[in-house]
Amino acid sequence: MEHTFTIEPGGFTPFADEDALIEQCKTWGLLSDKAVKSKAFVYKRGGSTLPCAIVGFVDFMTAVIEFENKQQHLIHPSLLKEMQASTYGQRQRSADAAESTDTETPQEESAAIAATDTETRSVDEDASADAPAQSADAAVNVANSGAAAPVASPPSPAADEPRVEKSKPEAAKEKPAKKKSAKVQLPEEKVKLSAVVKEFTTVPNHFAEEDDEVIIYENVMITEQELELGDAWSSHSNTLKKLELEVGDAITFEAKVVAKKLTKHPVPYKINNPSKIAKA
C-alpha cells in the first residue's frame, strides 16, 4: 500500500553500518547512551501505527526513515522520538484553539525578518540602478505623447482618423507604469490590504504529523500606497476558517507582509497576523 503523505528525500547520507546508525540515534536521543544495538521504530499518523527503520539523514535536524513498502520519508528526529511514546496521539491539541491571535513561531518570525532585511537591501540597490532607465522611459512617454497630439490642419481623409484615435489610448496605457515591479520595498509595520481568494491548498511539513493548510491570494494590494503585490499566501488559521471563505471572495484586512516563498508554489509573499478581516 502506497503512503501518500511521504516527503521523498532528494538526496541523503545513508548509514554505513549499524554502528553508525546507533551512534547517530544516541545523538538524537532515540537510543540510550548504553545501547549496543538498534531497535524497531514506529511512525504514527491519523490513528495508524506504521513500522519503520531509520536509514540515513539529510542533516542533523532531518532523519530519513523507510517503511515496509520501501517508501522513504523525511522527519524531524524529535518528532520521531515523541511518536515512540505510548501516549502520543492521545493528547489534545490546544495549539489551534490558542491560534485565534494567529501568532507565528519564533522560527517563522526569524525567517520572515531575515527575508525582509535581505529584500530591503536588494530593493535599495535595484532602485539606484534602475533610476536612469526609468528617466529614459519617462522621456520616451513624453515624446510619444507629443507625437500623438493632433495638429490643426485642413480636414483629413476618414482613413487617417483611426490613427489619431489609436494613439491616444496607447499613450494613456504607457503612462501608468504603476508601482508594480519584480522587487518592492515592503513596509515593516501592519498595513491595510485588499485581496481575492485564489486557492486553498496544503504544503508538506516534516516537522509535524499533518500538512499545513494555507490560502493563496491574488490581486493583493497595499491600499494605502496603491502598491500591487500580485500573489501572496497565509496560513488557513481558525480566525480565517470562521469566515468560511470561498475561491473568488474579495476581502480587506490589516496585516504584515514579508518576503517568504510558499513551498512548491510560485508565491513570493506571506501575509502574517491578518486582522479586521471583512468581505468586500
C-alpha positions as CSV (number, residue, x, y, z in Angstrom):
1,M,0.0,0.0,0.0
2,E,1.4,3.4,-1.0
3,H,1.6,6.2,1.6
4,T,0.5,9.5,0.1
5,F,1.8,11.7,2.9
6,T,5.5,10.9,2.4
7,I,8.1,13.5,1.6
8,E,10.7,11.7,-0.5
9,P,14.3,12.7,0.2
10,G,16.1,14.1,-2.9
11,G,19.4,13.1,-1.6
12,F,20.7,11.9,1.8
13,T,23.6,10.2,3.6
14,P,22.8,6.5,4.3
15,F,24.4,4.9,7.4
16,A,27.5,2.8,6.5
17,D,26.7,0.2,9.1
18,E,24.6,-0.4,12.3
19,D,27.3,1.1,14.5
20,A,26.9,4.4,12.6
21,L,23.2,4.2,13.0
22,I,23.4,3.5,16.7
23,E,25.8,6.4,17.2
24,Q,23.5,8.9,15.4
25,C,20.4,7.7,17.2
26,K,22.2,8.3,20.5
27,T,23.0,11.8,19.4
28,W,19.3,12.4,18.5
29,G,18.2,10.9,21.8
30,L,16.4,7.9,20.1
31,L,18.6,5.4,21.9
32,S,20.2,5.5,25.4
33,D,23.9,6.0,25.8
34,K,24.3,2.4,26.9
35,A,22.5,0.9,23.8
36,V,24.6,-1.6,21.9
37,K,22.1,-2.4,19.1
38,S,19.3,-0.5,17.4
39,K,15.6,-1.1,17.9
40,A,12.4,-1.1,15.9
41,F,10.7,2.3,15.4
42,V,7.1,3.3,14.6
43,Y,5.6,6.2,12.7
44,K,2.2,7.4,14.0
45,R,-0.3,9.3,11.9
46,G,-4.1,9.7,11.8
47,G,-4.6,6.9,14.3
48,S,-2.3,4.5,12.4
49,T,1.0,3.0,13.6
50,L,3.4,2.1,10.9
51,P,6.7,0.2,11.5
52,C,9.7,1.9,10.1
53,A,13.5,1.9,10.1
54,I,16.0,4.8,10.2
55,V,18.2,4.5,7.0
56,G,20.0,7.8,6.9
57,F,19.9,11.6,7.4
58,V,19.9,14.8,5.3
59,D,21.3,16.9,8.1
60,F,21.4,17.0,11.9
61,M,17.7,18.1,12.0
62,T,16.3,15.8,9.4
63,A,16.3,12.0,9.5
64,V,15.3,9.6,6.7
65,I,13.0,6.7,7.6
66,E,11.9,3.8,5.4
67,F,8.5,1.9,5.7
68,E,7.9,-1.7,5.0
69,N,6.8,-0.9,1.4
70,K,10.3,0.7,0.8
71,Q,8.9,4.2,0.7
72,Q,11.2,6.8,2.3
73,H,10.1,9.9,4.3
74,L,11.8,12.9,5.9
75,I,11.1,13.6,9.6
76,H,12.5,15.6,12.5
77,P,14.2,13.3,15.0
78,S,12.5,15.0,17.9
79,L,9.0,14.2,16.4
80,L,10.0,10.6,15.7
81,K,11.1,10.3,19.4
82,E,7.7,11.6,20.5
83,M,6.0,9.0,18.4
84,Q,7.6,6.2,20.3
85,A,5.7,7.1,23.4
86,S,2.5,5.1,24.0
87,T,0.6,8.3,24.9
88,Y,1.4,10.0,21.6
89,G,-1.7,11.0,19.7
90,Q,-3.9,11.0,22.9
91,R,-3.0,14.5,24.0
92,Q,-5.5,17.2,23.0
93,R,-4.1,19.8,20.7
94,S,-4.7,23.2,22.1
95,A,-2.5,24.9,19.6
96,D,-5.3,25.6,17.1
97,A,-7.6,27.0,19.8
98,A,-4.9,29.3,21.0
99,E,-4.2,30.4,17.5
100,S,-7.1,32.8,17.4
101,T,-4.4,35.6,17.6
102,D,-2.6,33.8,14.6
103,T,0.8,34.3,16.1
104,E,3.9,32.9,14.4
105,T,6.5,30.5,15.8
106,P,9.9,32.1,16.7
107,Q,11.4,30.2,13.8
108,E,8.9,31.6,11.3
109,E,9.3,35.1,12.7
110,S,13.1,34.9,12.5
111,A,13.0,33.7,8.9
112,A,10.5,36.4,8.0
113,I,12.6,39.2,9.5
114,A,15.8,37.8,7.8
115,A,13.9,37.6,4.4
116,T,12.6,41.2,4.8
117,D,16.1,42.6,5.6
118,T,17.5,40.9,2.5
119,E,14.6,42.1,0.4
120,T,15.1,45.7,1.6
121,R,18.8,45.7,0.7
122,S,18.1,44.3,-2.7
123,V,15.4,46.9,-3.4
124,D,17.7,49.8,-2.4
125,E,20.4,48.6,-4.7
126,D,18.0,48.0,-7.6
127,A,16.3,51.4,-7.1
128,S,19.6,53.2,-7.8
129,A,20.5,51.0,-10.7
130,D,17.0,51.4,-12.4
131,A,16.8,55.2,-12.0
132,P,18.4,56.1,-15.4
133,A,16.3,53.5,-17.2
134,Q,13.1,55.0,-15.6
135,S,14.1,58.5,-16.6
136,A,14.7,57.3,-20.2
137,D,11.3,55.6,-20.2
138,A,9.6,58.8,-18.9
139,A,11.3,60.8,-21.8
140,V,10.0,58.3,-24.3
141,N,6.5,58.5,-22.9
142,V,6.6,62.3,-23.2
143,A,7.9,62.1,-26.8
144,N,5.2,59.6,-27.7
145,S,2.5,61.8,-26.1
146,G,3.7,64.8,-28.1
147,A,3.8,62.9,-31.4
148,A,0.3,61.6,-30.8
149,A,-1.2,65.0,-30.2
150,P,-3.5,66.2,-33.0
151,V,-2.3,69.2,-35.1
152,A,-4.5,72.0,-36.5
153,S,-4.8,71.2,-40.2
154,P,-7.4,71.1,-43.0
155,P,-9.9,68.2,-42.8
156,S,-8.1,64.9,-43.5
157,P,-9.4,61.8,-45.1
158,A,-11.5,59.5,-43.0
159,A,-8.8,56.8,-43.3
160,D,-6.5,58.9,-41.2
161,E,-8.9,59.2,-38.2
162,P,-8.3,55.8,-36.7
163,R,-4.6,56.6,-36.4
164,V,-5.4,59.6,-34.3
165,E,-7.8,57.7,-32.1
166,K,-5.4,54.7,-31.6
167,S,-2.5,56.9,-30.5
168,K,-4.5,58.3,-27.5
169,P,-5.2,55.1,-25.7
170,E,-1.7,53.8,-26.4
171,A,-0.1,56.8,-24.8
172,A,-2.6,56.5,-21.9
173,K,-1.5,52.9,-21.3
174,E,2.2,53.7,-21.2
175,K,1.7,56.5,-18.6
176,P,0.6,54.3,-15.7
177,A,3.8,52.4,-15.4
178,K,2.4,51.8,-11.9
179,K,4.3,50.8,-8.8
180,K,4.2,47.1,-9.5
181,S,7.6,45.7,-10.1
182,A,9.6,42.5,-9.7
183,K,11.0,43.7,-6.4
184,V,9.3,46.0,-4.0
185,Q,10.2,47.5,-0.6
186,L,7.7,46.1,1.9
187,P,6.7,48.1,4.9
188,E,7.8,46.8,8.3
189,E,4.6,47.6,10.1
190,K,1.0,46.4,9.6
191,V,-0.8,47.9,6.6
192,K,-4.2,47.8,5.0
193,L,-4.6,45.3,2.2
194,S,-7.1,44.0,-0.3
195,A,-7.0,40.6,-2.0
196,V,-9.0,37.9,-3.8
197,V,-9.1,34.3,-2.6
198,K,-7.4,32.3,-5.4
199,E,-6.9,28.8,-3.9
200,F,-7.0,26.6,-0.8
201,T,-4.2,24.1,-0.6
202,T,-1.7,22.3,1.7
203,V,2.0,22.2,1.9
204,P,4.2,19.4,3.5
205,N,5.6,19.9,6.9
206,H,8.0,17.2,8.0
207,F,8.3,18.8,11.5
208,A,4.7,18.0,12.2
209,E,2.3,15.0,11.8
210,E,0.0,16.7,9.3
211,D,0.4,19.0,6.4
212,D,-0.1,22.8,6.8
213,E,-3.3,24.3,5.4
214,V,-2.8,27.6,3.5
215,I,-4.7,30.1,1.4
216,I,-3.3,31.6,-1.8
217,Y,-4.5,35.1,-2.7
218,E,-4.3,37.1,-6.0
219,N,-4.6,40.8,-6.8
220,V,-3.1,41.6,-3.4
221,M,-2.7,45.4,-3.0
222,I,-1.4,47.6,-0.2
223,T,-4.3,50.0,-0.4
224,E,-2.7,53.0,1.3
225,Q,0.1,53.1,-1.2
226,E,-1.8,51.6,-4.2
227,L,1.1,49.1,-4.4
228,E,0.3,45.9,-6.2
229,L,2.0,42.8,-4.9
230,G,0.3,40.2,-7.1
231,D,0.0,36.8,-5.3
232,A,0.6,36.1,-1.6
233,W,-0.3,33.4,0.9
234,S,-1.2,32.9,4.5
235,S,-1.9,30.0,6.9
236,H,-5.5,28.9,7.0
237,S,-5.9,29.7,10.7
238,N,-9.0,29.3,12.8
239,T,-9.7,33.0,12.5
240,L,-9.9,32.7,8.7
241,K,-11.9,29.4,8.8
242,K,-14.7,31.2,10.8
243,L,-15.3,33.5,7.8
244,E,-16.0,30.4,5.6
245,L,-14.2,32.0,2.7
246,E,-14.6,30.6,-0.9
247,V,-12.5,30.9,-4.0
248,G,-13.3,34.3,-5.7
249,D,-14.1,36.1,-2.4
250,A,-12.7,39.7,-2.2
251,I,-11.6,40.7,1.2
252,T,-10.0,43.6,3.0
253,F,-7.8,43.3,6.2
254,E,-4.8,44.6,8.1
255,A,-1.6,42.5,8.2
256,K,2.1,42.5,7.9
257,V,3.6,41.3,4.6
258,V,7.0,39.6,4.4
259,A,9.0,38.2,1.5
260,K,8.7,34.5,2.1
261,K,8.0,32.0,-0.7
262,L,5.4,29.2,-0.4
263,T,6.8,25.7,-0.6
264,K,6.3,24.2,-4.1
265,H,4.3,27.2,-5.3
266,P,5.5,30.4,-7.1
267,V,4.1,32.7,-4.5
268,P,6.7,35.3,-3.2
269,Y,5.0,37.0,-0.3
270,K,3.5,35.8,3.0
271,I,0.7,37.6,5.0
272,N,1.2,37.4,8.8
273,N,-1.3,38.0,11.5
274,P,-4.3,39.3,9.4
275,S,-6.9,41.2,11.5
276,K,-10.0,43.3,10.9
277,I,-10.9,41.0,8.1
278,A,-14.0,41.8,6.0
279,K,-15.6,40.6,2.8
280,A,-15.6,43.4,0.2
